Amino acid sequence: MRKLKVLVAIFVFVAIFAGAFTIMTSQPVEARKCCWVMVCTVNPPIVCWEECRPCPPLFP
């Protein structure tokens, strides 16, 4: 029973360490506004659909 407790304690320690490492090393994310654009095929059959693309900057 004591070996099982030690094994569980080691597993918990590794899980906490891995979670902290993942949180500390992740890059901050900046969300960009989404602009819906119409995309169409060039060759027949002509099919169109809307896609969400990042909006261009207002002041380049």
C-alpha angles and dihedrals in degrees: 000000000000092000090053091052091050091048092050091047091052091048091051091048092051091047092051092046092049092048093049091047091051093049094046096048099045119110120240112253125222115203117221125207114261121233117196111224130183114239121192134183119246100214125061129299089058108214125177131194139165123250132188110236129175110265117245117250115270094227114032 
